[in-house]
Each structure stands twice: as structure tokens, then as C-alpha cells.
Amino acid sequence: MDSWSANSINFESPSPSTLKCRDPLDQKFIDLASSVAPSYLISKDKDILKLRRKASKLRMKFRRPDEFTTFRNLSD
């Protein structure tokens, strides 16, 4: 937990992203990822994963958990 805390950033309320998700309940995750771009968002949510191409143009990478199993995958 100490390592996680040392490498994390706390946000009260992230800035709204220009990237919009079809599901409004998922938007908070996209807003947060956008606020710290370049960033990775790991999700199994289909609505989020459909935004991969648009997200990459905004310096965000959206990945499924099975695509993000090792640190080596960070460059993909």
C-alpha cells in the first residue's frame, strides 16, 4: 500500500474530458485518465474499450486486463 500511495495522485474532481463515453457512469474514469494523460485505463467495460482509437489521440491507452498483464505491455 505504501508503494501504491507513493506512486498515486489524488484528485478531488478531475477536469471533464473532451472524450465522451456512451455510459455516463463510466465518464468519471475517462475524465480522470484524461486529467493525467499520458495514462492507461484498464477496464473490461465495452463502452470504454470502444473509445480506444479516440483515446490514443489524446495520449490515453485503454486496455483490457488480459492485455495489461506485464509491465512490458506498456509500450503497446
N, C-alpha and C positions, 0 to 999 in steps of 0.2 A: 504494500500500500504506500509506503514511503517513496518508493521509486516512481510509482504512478503519480503521486501528488507532486513530486519534483518536476515531472515532465508534462504537467497539465496546465491548462489556462482556464480560469473561472470567468464566466460571463453572466451578468445579471439578465440582460436581454440583447441578443445579437441583432445586428442590423438586418433588415429584410433583404433577401437576395433577389436579383433580377430573374433568377431561375425559379419557376413556379411548378409545384407538384400538383397533380390531379387530386390527390387526397390531402385536404387541409390539415389533417392530423400529423402528416409527415413533414409539413413545411418547416417546422421548427428545427428539424435535423439538417435540412438543406440550408436554412439561414445560418445555423451555427457553422457548418462546413464552409460556407461562403465567407464568413467573418474571419476565418483563419487560413484562407487559401494561400499557398497550396495546401491541400488537405486530402484525406481519404475518408470516405464514408463506407463502412462495412454494413451491409444490410441484405436481408433475404426478401425485402419488400419489392414487389414487381413494379409498382408505380415509381419508386425511387430509381430502380435499375433501368427503367425505360429512358431516363434522363442522362444516361452515361455520356453520350456524344456531346450534348449541350454542356454538360458539366465539365468535360475535359477542356472546352474552350475557355472556361472560367478558372482554370488551374485547380480543378477538383477531380478526383477519381472516385467513382462509385464502384465497389466490388462486392461480390458475394463472399461469404465466409470461406468457402472452399477455394476461392481464388486468392485468398489472403492468408495462406497457411504458414508461410515463411517470410522472413524479412527480405529475402531475395526477390519476392514478387513486387516489392515497392517500385521497381523501375518499369513494370509492365504498364 
